[in-house]
Protein backbone atom coordinates (compact mmCIF):
# COMPACT_ATOMS: atom_id res chain seq x y z
CA UNK A 1 0.00 0.00 0.00
CA UNK A 2 1.28 3.43 -0.81
CA UNK A 3 0.44 7.00 -1.68
CA UNK A 4 0.56 7.79 -5.39
CA UNK A 5 -0.78 11.35 -5.71
CA UNK A 6 -0.04 13.89 -3.00
CA UNK A 7 -0.99 17.56 -2.84
CA UNK A 8 1.14 20.08 -0.96
CA UNK A 9 -0.23 23.53 -0.12
CA UNK A 10 2.20 26.47 -0.26
CA UNK A 11 1.48 30.16 0.27
CA UNK A 12 4.93 31.65 -0.19
CA UNK A 13 5.40 31.89 3.58
CA UNK A 14 7.81 30.45 6.13
CA UNK A 15 5.88 27.22 6.58
CA UNK A 16 6.26 26.13 2.96
CA UNK A 17 9.63 24.49 3.55
CA UNK A 18 8.13 22.05 6.05
CA UNK A 19 5.13 21.05 3.92
CA UNK A 20 7.30 20.64 0.83
CA UNK A 21 9.95 18.64 2.67
CA UNK A 22 7.33 16.20 3.98
CA UNK A 23 5.63 15.87 0.59
CA UNK A 24 8.93 15.30 -1.24
CA UNK A 25 10.09 12.76 1.34
CA UNK A 26 6.82 10.84 1.02
CA UNK A 27 7.14 10.94 -2.78
CA UNK A 28 10.53 9.29 -2.49
CA UNK A 29 9.26 6.66 -0.06
CA UNK A 30 6.15 5.77 -2.07
CA UNK A 31 7.26 6.48 -5.63
CA UNK A 32 4.55 9.13 -5.74
CA UNK A 33 3.76 12.31 -7.63
CA UNK A 34 3.45 15.55 -5.66
CA UNK A 35 1.60 18.57 -7.02
CA UNK A 36 2.15 21.85 -5.19
CA UNK A 37 -0.87 24.17 -5.13
CA UNK A 38 -0.04 27.87 -4.61
CA UNK A 39 -2.50 29.22 -2.04
CA UNK A 40 -1.58 32.90 -1.84
CA UNK A 41 -4.50 35.30 -2.32
CA UNK A 42 -5.28 36.68 -5.78
CA UNK A 43 -4.87 40.30 -4.72
CA UNK A 44 -5.17 41.74 -8.23
CA UNK A 45 -8.64 40.28 -8.76
CA UNK A 46 -9.70 41.33 -5.25
CA UNK A 47 -8.56 44.90 -5.89
CA UNK A 48 -10.38 45.06 -9.22
CA UNK A 49 -13.56 43.68 -7.64
CA UNK A 50 -13.30 46.21 -4.80
CA UNK A 51 -12.82 49.03 -7.28
CA UNK A 52 -15.90 47.96 -9.22
CA UNK A 53 -17.93 47.76 -6.01
CA UNK A 54 -16.88 51.26 -4.99
CA UNK A 55 -17.27 52.62 -8.49
CA UNK A 56 -13.58 53.46 -8.70
CA UNK A 57 -10.96 52.58 -11.28
CA UNK A 58 -7.60 51.17 -10.24
CA UNK A 59 -4.53 52.49 -11.98
CA UNK A 60 -2.58 50.17 -14.24
CA UNK A 61 0.47 50.89 -12.11
CA UNK A 62 -1.27 49.61 -8.97
CA UNK A 63 -2.39 46.44 -10.71
CA UNK A 64 1.11 45.82 -12.06
CA UNK A 65 2.63 46.23 -8.60
CA UNK A 66 0.26 43.66 -7.14
CA UNK A 67 0.87 41.28 -10.02
CA UNK A 68 4.63 41.61 -9.53
CA UNK A 69 4.23 40.79 -5.83
CA UNK A 70 2.28 37.66 -6.73
CA UNK A 71 4.96 36.59 -9.21
CA UNK A 72 7.51 36.96 -6.44
CA UNK A 73 5.45 34.67 -4.18
CA UNK A 74 5.14 32.10 -6.95
CA UNK A 75 8.88 32.23 -7.62
CA UNK A 76 9.52 31.76 -3.91
CA UNK A 77 7.28 28.68 -3.84
CA UNK A 78 8.96 27.28 -6.95
CA UNK A 79 12.45 27.69 -5.50
CA UNK A 80 11.42 26.10 -2.18
CA UNK A 81 9.83 23.19 -4.06
CA UNK A 82 12.95 22.72 -6.19
CA UNK A 83 15.11 22.61 -3.07
CA UNK A 84 12.81 20.10 -1.33
CA UNK A 85 12.82 17.85 -4.40
CA UNK A 86 16.61 17.98 -4.65
CA UNK A 87 17.07 17.15 -0.97
CA UNK A 88 14.72 14.17 -1.27
CA UNK A 89 16.32 13.03 -4.56
CA UNK A 90 12.99 13.50 -6.35
CA UNK A 91 12.61 14.76 -9.93
CA UNK A 92 11.44 18.38 -10.06
CA UNK A 93 9.09 19.68 -12.74
CA UNK A 94 6.09 18.52 -14.73
CA UNK A 95 6.41 15.32 -16.72
CA UNK A 96 5.92 11.57 -16.68
CA UNK A 97 7.20 9.15 -14.11
CA UNK A 98 7.67 9.16 -10.34
CA UNK A 99 8.85 10.11 -7.83
CA UNK A 100 8.24 13.65 -9.00
CA UNK A 101 7.34 17.05 -7.57
CA UNK A 102 5.94 19.95 -9.59
CA UNK A 103 4.33 23.33 -8.92
CA UNK A 104 0.96 24.02 -10.47
CA UNK A 105 0.24 27.30 -12.22
CA UNK A 106 -1.76 29.71 -10.08
CA UNK A 107 -5.13 30.05 -11.79
CA UNK A 108 -8.22 29.37 -9.74
CA UNK A 109 -8.76 30.73 -6.27
CA UNK A 110 -7.07 28.46 -3.70
CA UNK A 111 -10.33 27.01 -2.37
CA UNK A 112 -11.47 26.01 -5.87
CA UNK A 113 -8.05 24.70 -6.87
CA UNK A 114 -7.80 22.50 -3.78
CA UNK A 115 -11.33 21.11 -4.27
CA UNK A 116 -10.65 20.18 -7.89
CA UNK A 117 -7.33 18.49 -7.22
CA UNK A 118 -8.28 16.87 -3.89
CA UNK A 119 -10.98 14.78 -5.56
CA UNK A 120 -8.32 12.33 -6.76
CA UNK A 121 -5.56 12.89 -4.21
CA UNK A 122 -4.43 10.33 -1.64
CA UNK A 123 -3.20 12.95 0.80
CA UNK A 124 -3.01 16.72 1.29
CA UNK A 125 0.06 18.05 3.13
CA UNK A 126 0.07 21.39 4.95
CA UNK A 127 2.52 22.93 7.40
CA UNK A 128 1.65 23.68 11.01
CA UNK A 129 2.70 27.30 10.37
CA UNK A 130 -0.02 27.64 7.73
CA UNK A 131 -2.68 27.23 10.41
CA UNK A 132 -1.60 30.41 12.19
CA UNK A 133 -3.51 32.53 9.64
CA UNK A 134 -7.23 32.84 9.07
CA UNK A 135 -7.08 31.80 5.39
CA UNK A 136 -4.94 28.79 6.31
CA UNK A 137 -7.44 27.60 8.93
CA UNK A 138 -10.36 28.14 6.57
CA UNK A 139 -8.65 26.15 3.83
CA UNK A 140 -7.96 23.32 6.27
CA UNK A 141 -11.60 23.25 7.34
CA UNK A 142 -12.76 23.16 3.73
CA UNK A 143 -10.33 20.39 2.79
CA UNK A 144 -11.42 18.20 5.69
CA UNK A 145 -15.13 18.96 5.92
CA UNK A 146 -16.21 19.79 2.36
CA UNK A 147 -13.64 17.99 0.21
CA UNK A 148 -13.37 15.06 2.66
CA UNK A 149 -9.67 14.70 1.88
CA UNK A 150 -7.23 13.37 4.50
CA UNK A 151 -4.74 16.01 5.63
CA UNK A 152 -1.24 15.56 7.01
CA UNK A 153 -0.18 18.51 9.18
CA UNK A 154 3.60 18.51 9.04
CA UNK A 155 5.59 19.07 12.23
CA UNK A 156 9.26 18.52 12.83
CA UNK A 157 11.27 16.33 10.47
CA UNK A 158 9.66 13.99 7.91
CA UNK A 159 11.90 11.09 8.95
CA UNK A 160 9.95 10.93 12.21
CA UNK A 161 7.11 9.36 10.22
CA UNK A 162 9.18 6.18 10.15
CA UNK A 163 9.20 6.04 13.97
CA UNK A 164 6.37 5.13 16.36
CA UNK A 165 2.84 6.14 15.36
CA UNK A 166 -0.22 6.65 17.55
CA UNK A 167 -3.91 6.26 16.69
CA UNK A 168 -6.57 8.15 18.66
CA UNK A 169 -9.28 5.50 18.56
CA UNK A 170 -12.89 5.95 19.69
CA UNK A 171 -14.59 3.84 17.03
CA UNK A 172 -16.15 6.85 15.32
CA UNK A 173 -16.60 7.07 11.53
CA UNK A 174 -14.13 9.97 11.48
CA UNK A 175 -11.47 7.93 13.31
CA UNK A 176 -12.10 5.02 10.94
CA UNK A 177 -11.64 7.20 7.86
CA UNK A 178 -8.43 8.59 9.35
CA UNK A 179 -7.05 5.08 9.91
CA UNK A 180 -7.93 4.00 6.36
CA UNK A 181 -6.24 7.08 4.91
CA UNK A 182 -3.19 6.58 7.13
CA UNK A 183 -2.52 2.93 6.22
CA UNK A 184 0.55 3.76 4.05
CA UNK A 185 2.01 5.75 6.95
CA UNK A 186 1.13 3.13 9.56
CA UNK A 187 2.85 0.49 7.41
CA UNK A 188 6.03 2.59 7.63
CA UNK A 189 5.88 3.03 11.41
CA UNK A 190 8.33 1.21 13.67
CA UNK A 191 5.52 0.65 16.21
CA UNK A 192 1.81 1.44 16.53
CA UNK A 193 0.08 2.58 19.69
CA UNK A 194 -3.68 2.88 20.11
CA UNK A 195 -4.67 5.70 22.45
CA UNK A 196 -8.04 5.95 24.16
CA UNK A 197 -9.15 8.69 26.53
CA UNK A 198 -11.15 6.92 29.25
CA UNK A 199 -12.81 10.11 30.45
CA UNK A 200 -14.59 10.73 27.13
CA UNK A 201 -14.92 7.27 25.57
CA UNK A 202 -18.58 6.55 24.74
CA UNK A 203 -19.32 2.92 23.79
CA UNK A 204 -23.01 3.81 23.37
CA UNK A 205 -22.40 5.89 20.22
CA UNK A 206 -19.52 3.94 18.61
CA UNK A 207 -17.54 0.72 18.97
CA UNK A 208 -14.19 1.61 20.51
CA UNK A 209 -13.03 -2.03 20.73
CA UNK A 210 -9.28 -1.96 20.07
CA UNK A 211 -9.29 -5.57 18.91
CA UNK A 212 -11.64 -4.70 16.04
CA UNK A 213 -9.19 -2.02 14.96
CA UNK A 214 -6.24 -4.40 15.25
CA UNK A 215 -8.05 -7.05 13.20
CA UNK A 216 -8.43 -4.48 10.42
CA UNK A 217 -4.78 -3.47 10.65
CA UNK A 218 -3.69 -7.11 10.48
CA UNK A 219 -5.79 -7.67 7.35
CA UNK A 220 -3.76 -4.92 5.69
CA UNK A 221 -0.47 -6.35 6.89
CA UNK A 222 0.22 -3.39 9.15
CA UNK A 223 0.36 -5.29 12.44
CA UNK A 224 -1.46 -4.78 15.69
CA UNK A 225 -1.33 -1.71 17.87
CA UNK A 226 -0.61 -1.67 21.58
CA UNK A 227 -3.49 -0.19 23.57
CA UNK A 228 -2.74 2.68 25.94
CA UNK A 229 -5.33 4.41 28.11
CA UNK A 230 -5.00 8.11 28.88
CA UNK A 231 -7.18 10.41 30.92
CA UNK A 232 -7.67 14.10 31.55
CA UNK A 233 -10.36 16.78 31.53
CA UNK A 234 -9.51 17.72 27.93
CA UNK A 235 -9.54 14.78 25.52
CA UNK A 236 -7.32 16.35 22.87
CA UNK A 237 -4.67 17.45 25.36
CA UNK A 238 -4.63 14.00 26.97
CA UNK A 239 -4.24 12.23 23.61
CA UNK A 240 -1.45 14.56 22.48
CA UNK A 241 0.37 14.09 25.79
CA UNK A 242 0.01 10.32 25.44
CA UNK A 243 1.43 10.38 21.92
CA UNK A 244 4.36 12.53 23.01
CA UNK A 245 5.09 10.23 25.97
CA UNK A 246 5.37 7.36 23.50
CA UNK A 247 7.68 9.47 21.28
CA UNK A 248 5.25 9.14 18.39
CA UNK A 249 6.13 11.04 15.24
CA UNK A 250 2.56 10.73 13.95
CA UNK A 251 -0.89 10.94 15.53
CA UNK A 252 -3.81 9.63 13.45
CA UNK A 253 -7.20 11.01 14.47
CA UNK A 254 -10.68 11.83 13.30
CA UNK A 255 -11.41 15.54 13.01
CA UNK A 256 -14.56 17.30 14.18
CA UNK A 257 -16.38 14.20 15.32
CA UNK A 258 -19.07 16.38 16.87
CA UNK A 259 -20.78 19.20 15.02
CA UNK A 260 -18.38 22.01 14.19
CA UNK A 261 -20.66 24.50 15.96
CA UNK A 262 -20.44 22.46 19.15
CA UNK A 263 -16.67 22.17 18.89
CA UNK A 264 -16.35 25.91 18.23
CA UNK A 265 -18.29 26.66 21.40
CA UNK A 266 -16.97 23.95 23.69
CA UNK A 267 -13.52 23.31 22.29
CA UNK A 268 -13.13 19.68 21.33
CA UNK A 269 -10.18 17.41 20.69
CA UNK A 270 -9.61 18.78 17.19
CA UNK A 271 -9.00 22.29 18.52
CA UNK A 272 -6.44 20.90 20.97
CA UNK A 273 -4.71 18.94 18.18
CA UNK A 274 -4.47 22.00 15.93
CA UNK A 275 -3.50 24.39 18.71
CA UNK A 276 -0.18 22.69 19.38
CA UNK A 277 2.73 24.15 17.42
CA UNK A 278 5.03 21.22 18.16
CA UNK A 279 4.70 17.50 18.79
CA UNK A 280 3.80 14.68 16.40
CA UNK A 281 2.58 15.33 12.88
CA UNK A 282 -1.19 14.89 12.52
CA UNK A 283 -3.08 12.77 10.01
CA UNK A 284 -6.67 14.03 10.21
CA UNK A 285 -9.83 12.96 8.37
CA UNK A 286 -13.48 13.83 8.84
Residue pairs with C-beta under 8 A, 6 or more apart in sequence:
1 183
1 184
1 187
1 220
1 221
2 29
2 30
2 31
2 32
2 184
3 26
3 30
3 32
3 122
3 123
3 184
4 30
4 31
4 32
4 33
4 98
4 122
5 32
5 33
5 35
5 120
5 121
5 122
6 23
6 26
6 27
6 32
6 33
6 34
6 35
6 121
6 122
6 123
6 124
6 125
7 23
7 34
7 35
7 36
7 37
7 114
7 117
7 118
7 121
7 123
7 124
7 125
7 149
8 19
8 20
8 22
8 23
8 34
8 35
8 36
8 37
8 81
8 101
8 124
8 125
8 126
9 19
9 36
9 37
9 39
9 110
9 114
9 124
9 125
9 126
9 130
9 139
10 16
10 19
10 20
10 36
10 37
10 38
10 39
10 77
10 80
10 81
10 103
11 38
11 39
11 40
11 73
11 77
11 130
11 135
11 136
12 38
12 40
12 72
12 73
12 74
12 76
12 77
13 129
13 130
14 129
15 126
15 127
15 128
15 129
15 130
16 76
16 77
16 80
16 127
17 80
17 83
17 84
17 127
18 127
18 128
18 129
18 154
18 155
19 125
19 126
19 127
19 130
19 154
20 36
20 80
20 81
20 83
20 84
20 101
21 84
21 87
21 88
21 154
21 157
21 158
22 125
22 152
22 154
22 158
22 161
22 281
23 34
23 36
23 84
23 101
23 125
24 34
24 81
24 84
24 85
24 87
24 88
24 90
24 101
25 88
25 158
25 159
25 161
26 32
26 34
26 123
26 125
26 158
26 161
27 33
27 34
27 88
27 90
27 98
27 99
27 100
27 101
28 88
28 89
28 90
28 99
29 188
30 99
30 184
31 98
31 99
32 98
32 99
32 122
33 98
33 99
33 100
33 101
33 102
34 90
34 99
34 100
34 101
34 102
35 102
35 103
35 104
35 117
35 121
36 77
36 81
36 101
36 102
36 103
36 104
37 104
37 110
37 113
37 114
37 117
38 73
38 74
38 77
38 103
38 104
38 106
38 110
39 110
39 113
39 114
39 130
39 135
39 136
39 139
40 70
40 73
40 74
40 106
40 110
41 110
41 135
42 70
42 106
42 109
43 66
43 69
43 70
44 63
44 66
44 67
44 70
47 58
47 62
47 63
47 66
48 58
48 63
51 57
51 58
70 106
74 103
74 106
77 103
78 103
81 92
81 101
81 102
81 103
82 92
84 90
84 101
85 91
85 92
85 101
86 92
88 99
88 101
90 99
90 100
90 101
91 97
91 98
91 99
91 100
91 101
92 100
92 101
92 102
93 100
93 102
94 102
95 102
104 113
104 117
107 113
108 116
110 135
110 139
111 138
111 139
111 142
114 124
114 139
114 142
114 143
114 147
115 142
115 146
115 147
118 124
118 143
118 147
118 149
119 147
121 149
122 150
122 181
122 184
123 149
123 150
123 151
123 152
123 181
124 143
124 149
124 150
124 151
124 152
125 151
125 152
125 154
126 136
126 139
126 140
126 151
126 152
126 153
126 154
127 153
127 154
128 153
128 154
128 155
128 277
130 136
130 139
130 140
131 137
131 140
131 153
131 274
137 274
140 151
140 153
140 274
141 260
143 149
143 151
144 151
144 255
144 256
144 284
144 285
144 286
145 256
145 260
145 286
148 177
148 285
148 286
150 177
150 178
150 181
150 182
150 283
150 284
150 285
151 255
151 282
151 283
151 284
151 285
152 185
152 281
152 282
152 283
153 274
153 281
153 282
153 284
154 281
155 277
155 278
155 279
155 280
155 281
155 282
156 249
156 278
156 280
156 281
160 249
160 250
160 280
160 281
161 185
161 188
161 189
161 249
161 250
161 281
162 188
162 189
162 190
162 249
163 189
163 190
163 191
163 247
163 248
163 249
163 250
164 189
164 190
164 191
164 192
164 193
164 246
164 247
164 248
164 249
165 182
165 185
165 186
165 189
165 191
165 192
165 193
165 248
165 249
165 250
165 251
165 252
166 192
166 193
166 194
166 195
166 239
166 242
166 243
166 246
166 248
166 250
166 251
166 252
166 280
167 175
167 178
167 179
167 182
167 186
167 192
167 193
167 194
167 195
167 213
167 225
167 251
167 252
167 253
168 175
168 195
168 196
168 197
168 239
168 243
168 251
168 252
168 253
168 254
168 269
169 175
169 179
169 194
169 195
169 196
169 208
169 210
169 213
170 196
170 197
170 200
170 201
170 202
170 206
170 208
170 254
170 257
171 203
171 206
171 207
171 208
171 209
171 212
171 213
172 205
172 206
172 254
172 257
173 206
173 254
174 254
174 255
174 256
174 257
174 285
174 286
175 253
175 254
175 257
176 254
177 254
177 285
177 286
178 252
178 253
178 254
178 255
178 283
178 284
178 285
179 186
179 213
179 216
179 217
179 252
180 285
181 283
181 285
182 250
182 252
182 283
183 220
183 222
185 250
185 252
185 283
186 192
186 217
186 222
186 252
187 220
187 221
187 222
189 250
191 226
192 217
192 222
192 223
192 224
192 225
192 226
193 225
193 226
193 227
193 228
193 242
193 243
193 246
193 248
194 210
194 213
194 214
194 225
194 226
194 227
194 228
195 228
195 229
195 230
195 239
195 242
195 243
196 208
196 210
196 227
196 228
196 229
196 230
197 229
197 230
197 231
197 232
197 235
197 238
197 239
198 229
198 230
198 231
199 231
199 232
199 233
199 235
199 238
200 235
200 269
201 208
202 208
210 225
210 227
213 225
214 224
214 225
217 223
217 224
217 225
218 224
228 242
228 246
230 238
230 239
230 241
230 242
231 238
232 238
232 241
234 267
234 269
234 272
235 268
235 269
235 272
236 267
236 268
236 269
236 270
236 271
236 272
236 273
237 272
239 251
239 253
239 269
239 272
239 273
240 251
240 272
240 273
240 276
240 279
240 280
243 251
243 279
243 280
244 279
244 280
248 280
249 280
249 281
250 280
250 281
250 282
250 283
251 273
251 279
251 280
251 281
251 282
251 283
252 283
253 269
253 270
253 273
253 282
253 283
253 284
254 284
254 285
254 286
255 270
255 273
255 284
255 285
255 286
256 263
256 268
256 270
256 286
257 268
257 269
257 270
258 268
262 268
263 270
263 271
270 284
273 282
273 284
274 282
